[in-house]
Every structure is written in C-alpha cells, then in structure tokens.
Amino acid sequence: IANADLIKVGAKLAIPTVDTAKRHIVVAGDTLAKIAKANGCTVADLVSANAIENADLIKVGQLIVFP
C-alpha cells in the first residue's frame, strides 16, 4: 500500500496471523537455548524471528514465536 490513508474499494489486503501452535509463553527458568532445543530450532532463529536485542534477556510472560 503506497498510502496507508488511501485504500481503494476492492483492494485485496493480506492480514498476517500468528499460528498459535508455533508460539511459547516464557515461564520462570526458560532460556532461549532450552526453548530452541525443545522446538527444533536455533537460538539465532528465535532471536531473528522475535527481534530480540539481547539473547540472554527474556522475560516471564514474553511471547516467543517460532520461525
């Protein structure tokens, strides 16, 4: 969309969704390494998919989505 304030009638929009089967809510004791290993991906994959600035700092209740 060139102008977010101007959408034409009949325009098709793609609405992104999160597959609820591919997410994890951080609980006490979780690390990205544990989460990655349990779900068959790498820490780097999780950092990238979740725009995590510090791989050593995740918070209880934080939503982690899988690539």
C-alpha positions as CSV (number, residue, x, y, z in Angstrom):
1,I,0.0,0.0,0.0
2,A,1.6,3.2,-1.1
3,N,-0.6,5.4,1.1
4,A,-2.0,3.8,4.3
5,D,-4.6,6.6,4.4
6,L,-6.0,5.7,1.0
7,I,-7.2,2.2,0.3
8,K,-9.2,1.6,-2.9
9,V,-12.5,-0.2,-2.9
10,G,-12.0,-3.8,-3.9
11,A,-8.3,-3.8,-2.9
12,K,-7.1,-7.1,-1.5
13,L,-5.3,-6.9,1.8
14,A,-3.0,-9.6,3.3
15,I,-3.5,-9.8,7.1
16,P,-0.7,-11.6,8.9
17,T,-1.5,-14.0,11.6
18,V,0.4,-15.9,14.2
19,D,0.0,-19.7,14.2
20,T,-0.9,-20.4,17.8
21,A,0.7,-23.8,17.5
22,K,4.0,-22.2,16.9
23,R,4.4,-19.9,20.0
24,H,5.7,-20.2,23.5
25,I,5.0,-18.0,26.6
26,V,8.2,-17.7,28.6
27,V,8.0,-19.1,32.2
28,A,10.4,-18.9,35.1
29,G,13.6,-20.9,34.3
30,D,13.2,-20.7,30.5
31,T,16.2,-19.7,28.3
32,L,16.2,-19.3,24.6
33,A,18.5,-22.3,24.3
34,K,16.0,-24.5,26.2
35,I,13.1,-23.2,24.1
36,A,15.0,-23.6,20.8
37,K,16.2,-27.2,21.6
38,A,12.6,-28.2,22.6
39,N,11.2,-26.9,19.4
40,G,13.9,-27.9,16.8
41,C,15.3,-24.5,16.0
42,T,18.3,-22.4,17.0
43,V,18.7,-19.5,19.3
44,A,19.7,-17.4,16.3
45,D,16.3,-18.4,14.7
46,L,14.4,-17.2,17.7
47,V,16.4,-14.0,18.1
48,S,15.7,-13.2,14.5
49,A,12.0,-14.1,14.4
50,N,11.3,-12.2,17.6
51,A,13.6,-9.1,17.1
52,I,15.3,-9.9,20.4
53,E,18.1,-7.5,21.2
54,N,19.7,-9.4,24.0
55,A,19.6,-13.2,23.7
56,D,20.4,-13.5,27.4
57,L,17.4,-11.5,28.5
58,I,13.9,-12.8,28.1
59,K,11.1,-12.1,30.5
60,V,8.4,-14.2,32.1
61,G,5.2,-13.8,30.1
62,Q,7.0,-12.8,26.9
63,L,5.6,-14.3,23.7
64,I,8.1,-16.2,21.6
65,V,7.0,-17.1,18.1
66,F,8.8,-19.7,16.0
67,P,10.2,-19.1,12.5
